[in-house]
Amino acid sequence: MNEIVYVTEVDPLDGFWIRLAFSDGAVKEIDLSELLAAGGVFTPIYEQREIFEQVAVNPESGTVEWPGEVDLDAEVLYGRYEPASGHRIERRTVREPAVGAR
């Protein structure tokens, strides 16, 4: 059984990509453009680059969030599940999980 993974670091990249480090040692780059373009609570993040760049790790939940308590599930970002909304998230693996990582 896979352990739950948490986000430990996040960096905004060009476009609507973010680079995430996870608790198992994996590092992934994730394209959030389609998800953020869907609007709703994501509209300010999509329309204002300065808000997008305020992405941070929530130390209590272990996922990423933006101002206004807008967050995304770490397991979805990791790729174990797809967004319930059906929006596509492209992922690139930069580093595989560490062997024996929890």
N, C-alpha and C positions, 0 to 999 in steps of 0.2 A: 504494500500500500504506500502510495506517495504521501509524504509529509506535506502539510500546508506550507506554501512559500510566501515570503513577505518581501516587500521592496525595502532595500537598505539605502539606496542612493538613486537620485534622478537628476538628469541634465537635459535641458531643452536643446534640440538640434535645429537645423534648417527646416523650413516648411513646418509641418506639424508632427515631426518625429521627436521622440524622446528616447534617451538611453537610460536603461534601468539596470541596476545591480540587484540581484535577488539573494535571499538568505542561504540558498544552496550553492552560491558561488557563480551561478550563471549570469551572463550579461547579455541583454537583448536590446535591440533598437526596434521601436514600435512606431508605426505610422498611424496617427489618430485622425488624419484629415477627414475621412468619410464619417467617422463617428461624430466629430466636432461639428462638421458641416450640417448635420441633421438638425441643429438648432436646439430649442428648448433651453435647459440650464447651461448648455454648452455655447450658446450664442456669443456672450461676451468674450469667452476664451478664444473662439474662432475669429471674431471680428477685431480683436485688439491684441496685437502681438505682445504688448507689455504685460497683459494678464496671462497669456499663454506661458510666458517666461517666468511667471511666479510659481510654477509648479514646484511642489515640495513633497517630501515624505512625511506622512503623518506617523509619528512615533508610536502612537497608541494602536492604530489599526494596521500599520505596516503596509500601507498602499499610498498612492499618490493623490494629491488634492490640490485644488486651486482655491483662491479666495471665494468666500461664500459657501464653504464646505461642500464643494463639488468634488467628488472623488470617483475613482475607478477601481474595480475589484482586482487585487493582485493576481489571482488565479486566472482571470480573463486576460490580463496583460501578459502573463507568462505563456498563455496558449493552451492551457488545460481545458478551457471552456471558451466558447464564442459568446459575444454579447447577446443578451436576450433580445435586443432590438433588431438583430439580424444584420447590423452594419459590419462591414468587413474591416478587419484589422490585419495589416501586413506586418510581419515580424522578420527580423534578421538576427540570427544568433551570432554574437561577437565572441562569447566564451561559453563553452559547455559547463554544466554543473560540475562541481568538484566531486571526486570519487569519495563516497562515504559521507557526503554532506547531509546535514539534517534540514 
